[in-house]
Amino acid sequence: MKNEKTGHLYRLRALLYKDICDLRWNGQVLFNLITGAILISLFALLPHEEIPVSFVFAFVFGMLTLLMQGNLVVEEKEQRTIRRLKQAGFSLKEILLSKMMVTFTTTVLILILFFVLYGDHLLFHLQLCILVLPIIMMMLIAGTFLGIKTKNTIEVSLYGSPIMIFYFFLEGLLMNSSREAMPWLAIFPNYHIHYGIEQIYFNESFFSYLAVPLIWMAAVMIVFISWYKKQQFN
């Protein structure tokens, strides 16, 4: 049991090293990353009242987290390296987990850049990270699903676009309406992220706004795991 766990950690570490090295030559991911960093920097330097932080996060999680994860997964299929990795003893689960860790780390680094430029105190930033964690996990899972089901990076962008458009549509409604105007928005996690950030701004408890995003995250994880177990990957 111990040897199996040690072997799993060793393989995961090897995959992480490979994926990080591969990022240097991944033009699509680097383009999204650099574009995201530039736009995040511009957003952070604007007056804080101009653009809600939740809108900035929507941009990060859509353009970076979702598309980056999808592209990392599908490019292994495009380059036919998944089969070679399996022949070398790596499982598909380990391959996907490694890419999720790389995408998650990259997302966190971009958020740290935003926080540094945005200012405010450390506790404020930590609370924001806790609040948005369920959304990050959902986007990682959605990106993984896209990468598995699509054939190339073009399809990842094509099928990922409706998710991003719907996300921004909800953000637009939240930016231009009050809580009382559209109460039905409360069924979506975006609503709770948006108003949870307001609670943090006013130094009030935001934990009540974590419930719905956590429920969504749990539901997405259960559905994905159930679907994954039913698949027979070659």
C-alpha positions as a Python dict, from the first residue, in 0.01 Angstrom:
ca = {
    (1, 'M'): (0, 0, 0),
    (2, 'K'): (282, 236, 93),
    (3, 'N'): (478, 148, -221),
    (4, 'E'): (167, 207, -434),
    (5, 'K'): (114, 550, -279),
    (6, 'T'): (483, 636, -323),
    (7, 'G'): (467, 527, -687),
    (8, 'H'): (156, 738, -744),
    (9, 'L'): (328, 1047, -598),
    (10, 'Y'): (640, 982, -805),
    (11, 'R'): (440, 952, -1128),
    (12, 'L'): (240, 1264, -1044),
    (13, 'R'): (557, 1460, -977),
    (14, 'A'): (703, 1343, -1310),
    (15, 'L'): (385, 1449, -1493),
    (16, 'L'): (388, 1790, -1324),
    (17, 'Y'): (748, 1844, -1432),
    (18, 'K'): (658, 1744, -1789),
    (19, 'D'): (350, 1969, -1802),
    (20, 'I'): (534, 2271, -1663),
    (21, 'C'): (815, 2225, -1915),
    (22, 'D'): (563, 2185, -2198),
    (23, 'L'): (405, 2522, -2112),
    (24, 'R'): (708, 2698, -2262),
    (25, 'W'): (615, 2570, -2608),
    (26, 'N'): (237, 2588, -2579),
    (27, 'G'): (149, 2894, -2785),
    (28, 'Q'): (-227, 2883, -2723),
    (29, 'V'): (-192, 2861, -2345),
    (30, 'L'): (86, 3123, -2332),
    (31, 'F'): (-126, 3361, -2540),
    (32, 'N'): (-421, 3323, -2302),
    (33, 'L'): (-191, 3357, -2001),
    (34, 'I'): (-14, 3671, -2122),
    (35, 'T'): (-339, 3830, -2243),
    (36, 'G'): (-502, 3747, -1911),
    (37, 'A'): (-212, 3897, -1713),
    (38, 'I'): (-222, 4219, -1919),
    (39, 'L'): (-599, 4264, -1894),
    (40, 'I'): (-601, 4175, -1524),
    (41, 'S'): (-336, 4441, -1467),
    (42, 'L'): (-545, 4698, -1654),
    (43, 'F'): (-859, 4603, -1458),
    (44, 'A'): (-672, 4632, -1129),
    (45, 'L'): (-549, 4982, -1213),
    (46, 'L'): (-897, 5114, -1298),
    (47, 'P'): (-1104, 5286, -1026),
    (48, 'H'): (-1253, 5012, -808),
    (49, 'E'): (-1606, 5136, -869),
    (50, 'E'): (-1581, 5108, -1247),
    (51, 'I'): (-1577, 4729, -1284),
    (52, 'P'): (-1691, 4483, -1015),
    (53, 'V'): (-1429, 4235, -897),
    (54, 'S'): (-1671, 3951, -977),
    (55, 'F'): (-1662, 4055, -1344),
    (56, 'V'): (-1281, 4042, -1342),
    (57, 'F'): (-1295, 3696, -1186),
    (58, 'A'): (-1541, 3584, -1455),
    (59, 'F'): (-1284, 3682, -1715),
    (60, 'V'): (-1005, 3491, -1539),
    (61, 'F'): (-1207, 3175, -1481),
    (62, 'G'): (-1350, 3172, -1832),
    (63, 'M'): (-1061, 3270, -2055),
    (64, 'L'): (-782, 3127, -1842),
    (65, 'T'): (-901, 2842, -1617),
    (66, 'L'): (-1162, 2688, -1846),
    (67, 'L'): (-980, 2722, -2179),
    (68, 'M'): (-633, 2648, -2041),
    (69, 'Q'): (-746, 2323, -1882),
    (70, 'G'): (-935, 2218, -2194),
    (71, 'N'): (-638, 2297, -2418),
    (72, 'L'): (-387, 2116, -2196),
    (73, 'V'): (-597, 1800, -2201),
    (74, 'V'): (-691, 1802, -2568),
    (75, 'E'): (-336, 1874, -2685),
    (76, 'E'): (-221, 1545, -2534),
    (77, 'K'): (-478, 1378, -2760),
    (78, 'E'): (-377, 1587, -3063),
    (79, 'Q'): (-11, 1500, -3017),
    (80, 'R'): (-96, 1137, -2939),
    (81, 'T'): (110, 1147, -2620),
    (82, 'I'): (-163, 1009, -2393),
    (83, 'R'): (-116, 658, -2531),
    (84, 'R'): (261, 679, -2486),
    (85, 'L'): (216, 803, -2129),
    (86, 'K'): (-19, 513, -2055),
    (87, 'Q'): (232, 270, -2199),
    (88, 'A'): (491, 423, -1966),
    (89, 'G'): (271, 337, -1668),
    (90, 'F'): (79, 661, -1615),
    (91, 'S'): (-298, 641, -1570),
    (92, 'L'): (-542, 882, -1735),
    (93, 'K'): (-653, 991, -1389),
    (94, 'E'): (-295, 1094, -1304),
    (95, 'I'): (-258, 1277, -1636),
    (96, 'L'): (-578, 1477, -1582),
    (97, 'L'): (-496, 1550, -1218),
    (98, 'S'): (-153, 1684, -1313),
    (99, 'K'): (-304, 1922, -1567),
    (100, 'M'): (-567, 2037, -1318),
    (101, 'M'): (-291, 2117, -1068),
    (102, 'V'): (-97, 2318, -1329),
    (103, 'T'): (-409, 2512, -1433),
    (104, 'F'): (-513, 2570, -1071),
    (105, 'T'): (-165, 2702, -983),
    (106, 'T'): (-161, 2930, -1287),
    (107, 'T'): (-505, 3068, -1195),
    (108, 'V'): (-389, 3137, -839),
    (109, 'L'): (-76, 3315, -966),
    (110, 'I'): (-289, 3541, -1188),
    (111, 'L'): (-517, 3615, -893),
    (112, 'I'): (-213, 3701, -679),
    (113, 'L'): (-99, 3943, -951),
    (114, 'F'): (-441, 4103, -945),
    (115, 'F'): (-442, 4126, -565),
    (116, 'V'): (-97, 4287, -558),
    (117, 'L'): (-203, 4553, -809),
    (118, 'Y'): (-551, 4594, -663),
    (119, 'G'): (-423, 4664, -315),
    (120, 'D'): (-618, 4617, 10),
    (121, 'H'): (-519, 4398, 305),
    (122, 'L'): (-417, 4031, 311),
    (123, 'L'): (-730, 3910, 494),
    (124, 'F'): (-946, 4063, 220),
    (125, 'H'): (-757, 3865, -43),
    (126, 'L'): (-774, 3539, 152),
    (127, 'Q'): (-1149, 3577, 195),
    (128, 'L'): (-1189, 3637, -178),
    (129, 'C'): (-988, 3322, -255),
    (130, 'I'): (-1211, 3114, -26),
    (131, 'L'): (-1523, 3262, -184),
    (132, 'V'): (-1422, 3191, -544),
    (133, 'L'): (-1266, 2848, -484),
    (134, 'P'): (-1588, 2659, -579),
    (135, 'I'): (-1606, 2845, -911),
    (136, 'I'): (-1243, 2763, -986),
    (137, 'M'): (-1308, 2394, -922),
    (138, 'M'): (-1618, 2396, -1144),
    (139, 'M'): (-1425, 2560, -1428),
    (140, 'L'): (-1143, 2308, -1389),
    (141, 'I'): (-1389, 2021, -1417),
    (142, 'A'): (-1569, 2182, -1712),
    (143, 'G'): (-1235, 2237, -1887),
    (144, 'T'): (-1134, 1876, -1823),
    (145, 'F'): (-1464, 1754, -1967),
    (146, 'L'): (-1417, 1972, -2276),
    (147, 'G'): (-1064, 1842, -2323),
    (148, 'I'): (-1180, 1480, -2304),
    (149, 'K'): (-1477, 1521, -2537),
    (150, 'T'): (-1325, 1749, -2803),
    (151, 'K'): (-1075, 1666, -3076),
    (152, 'N'): (-864, 1982, -3094),
    (153, 'T'): (-809, 2328, -2942),
    (154, 'I'): (-1049, 2489, -3190),
    (155, 'E'): (-1333, 2272, -3060),
    (156, 'V'): (-1236, 2357, -2700),
    (157, 'S'): (-1280, 2727, -2778),
    (158, 'L'): (-1596, 2660, -2980),
    (159, 'Y'): (-1773, 2455, -2713),
    (160, 'G'): (-1627, 2655, -2426),
    (161, 'S'): (-1761, 2984, -2564),
    (162, 'P'): (-2127, 2920, -2463),
    (163, 'I'): (-2015, 2860, -2103),
    (164, 'M'): (-1821, 3187, -2098),
    (165, 'I'): (-2100, 3381, -2271),
    (166, 'F'): (-2357, 3254, -2021),
    (167, 'Y'): (-2123, 3340, -1733),
    (168, 'F'): (-2075, 3696, -1862),
    (169, 'F'): (-2448, 3725, -1930),
    (170, 'L'): (-2520, 3651, -1564),
    (171, 'E'): (-2251, 3895, -1455),
    (172, 'G'): (-2405, 4164, -1676),
    (173, 'L'): (-2745, 4109, -1514),
    (174, 'L'): (-2591, 4131, -1167),
    (175, 'M'): (-2401, 4449, -1253),
    (176, 'N'): (-2714, 4624, -1378),
    (177, 'S'): (-2978, 4511, -1130),
    (178, 'S'): (-3049, 4507, -758),
    (179, 'R'): (-3105, 4203, -538),
    (180, 'E'): (-3480, 4261, -541),
    (181, 'A'): (-3509, 4307, -918),
    (182, 'M'): (-3410, 3953, -1020),
    (183, 'P'): (-3434, 3718, -718),
    (184, 'W'): (-3422, 3412, -948),
    (185, 'L'): (-3051, 3480, -1004),
    (186, 'A'): (-2991, 3347, -652),
    (187, 'I'): (-2998, 2991, -789),
    (188, 'F'): (-2667, 3057, -968),
    (189, 'P'): (-2331, 3069, -789),
    (190, 'N'): (-2244, 3396, -967),
    (191, 'Y'): (-2507, 3575, -759),
    (192, 'H'): (-2348, 3461, -435),
    (193, 'I'): (-1996, 3544, -551),
    (194, 'H'): (-2109, 3891, -655),
    (195, 'Y'): (-2283, 3977, -328),
    (196, 'G'): (-2036, 3779, -117),
    (197, 'I'): (-1764, 4016, -239),
    (198, 'E'): (-1979, 4308, -123),
    (199, 'Q'): (-1999, 4148, 222),
    (200, 'I'): (-1621, 4121, 231),
    (201, 'Y'): (-1589, 4486, 127),
    (202, 'F'): (-1799, 4590, 426),
    (203, 'N'): (-1610, 4357, 664),
    (204, 'E'): (-1918, 4142, 715),
    (205, 'S'): (-1946, 3763, 719),
    (206, 'F'): (-1959, 3610, 372),
    (207, 'F'): (-1995, 3245, 471),
    (208, 'S'): (-2369, 3238, 405),
    (209, 'Y'): (-2283, 3315, 41),
    (210, 'L'): (-2061, 3007, 19),
    (211, 'A'): (-2345, 2756, 52),
    (212, 'V'): (-2486, 2770, -301),
    (213, 'P'): (-2145, 2774, -478),
    (214, 'L'): (-2038, 2474, -267),
    (215, 'I'): (-2358, 2288, -358),
    (216, 'W'): (-2296, 2360, -727),
    (217, 'M'): (-1934, 2247, -695),
    (218, 'A'): (-2036, 1922, -522),
    (219, 'A'): (-2304, 1855, -785),
    (220, 'V'): (-2063, 1918, -1074),
    (221, 'M'): (-1799, 1693, -915),
    (222, 'I'): (-2048, 1410, -855),
    (223, 'V'): (-2184, 1430, -1210),
    (224, 'F'): (-1834, 1436, -1361),
    (225, 'I'): (-1702, 1150, -1148),
    (226, 'S'): (-2012, 941, -1226),
    (227, 'W'): (-1972, 1009, -1598),
    (228, 'Y'): (-1598, 941, -1587),
    (229, 'K'): (-1642, 603, -1420),
    (230, 'K'): (-1883, 494, -1691),
    (231, 'Q'): (-1640, 574, -1972),
    (232, 'Q'): (-1404, 326, -2129),
    (233, 'F'): (-1104, 523, -2242),
    (234, 'N'): (-865, 365, -2485),
}
